[in-house]
Amino acid sequence: MGGALAQTGKALDARPVAVVSTPHKAQRAAAARAYAITDLSTRDLHQAVAEATGRRGGGCRPGSRGRCTAG
């Protein structure tokens, strides 16, 4: 589902930021042509989103497990 969403976002002139949990999933996100990829096993989510969006944020808020959810 994530790859399809990344491709749909790009078709709508969005800059999808893929959030993955493993290096293998990061490779799949790159193949789907995500604008930016954040691997939670190696990076802080909030810092990565800030960098990918020029510090404007990505409309995210902490979820129940401390992860970013759409907001």
C-alpha positions in Angstrom: 0.0 0.0 0.0 2.8 2.4 0.8 4.3 2.3 -2.7 1.0 3.0 -4.3 0.4 5.9 -2.0 3.9 7.3 -2.8 3.2 7.1 -6.5 -0.3 8.6 -6.1 1.2 11.5 -4.1 3.8 12.2 -6.7 1.1 12.2 -9.4 -0.6 14.9 -7.4 2.6 16.9 -7.2 3.1 16.0 -3.5 6.4 15.1 -1.9 5.8 11.8 -0.1 8.0 11.0 2.8 8.2 7.3 3.4 8.6 6.1 7.0 10.0 2.6 7.2 11.3 0.3 9.9 14.1 -1.6 8.1 16.7 -1.0 5.4 15.0 -3.5 3.2 11.8 -1.4 3.3 13.8 1.7 2.6 15.0 0.1 -0.6 11.4 -0.6 -1.6 10.4 3.0 -0.8 13.2 4.2 -3.0 12.0 2.0 -5.8 8.6 3.6 -5.4 10.3 7.0 -5.8 9.5 8.5 -2.5 10.7 12.1 -2.1 12.4 11.3 1.2 12.9 8.1 3.2 13.2 7.8 6.9 14.3 4.5 8.4 13.2 4.5 12.0 15.9 1.9 12.9 18.6 4.5 12.2 17.0 8.0 12.4 14.7 10.2 14.5 11.4 10.7 12.8 10.8 14.3 13.8 14.3 15.4 12.8 14.0 13.6 9.4 10.6 15.2 8.6 11.8 18.6 9.6 14.8 18.2 7.2 12.7 16.8 4.4 10.2 19.7 4.6 12.5 22.6 5.2 11.5 22.7 8.8 7.8 23.4 7.9 6.8 20.0 9.2 4.6 17.4 7.6 1.3 17.6 9.4 2.2 14.9 11.8 1.5 14.3 15.5 2.7 11.7 17.9 0.5 8.5 17.9 -0.2 6.2 20.7 3.2 4.5 20.4 5.2 7.8 20.0 5.2 7.5 16.3 4.0 10.2 13.9 0.5 9.9 12.5 -1.3 12.0 9.9 -2.6 15.1 11.4 
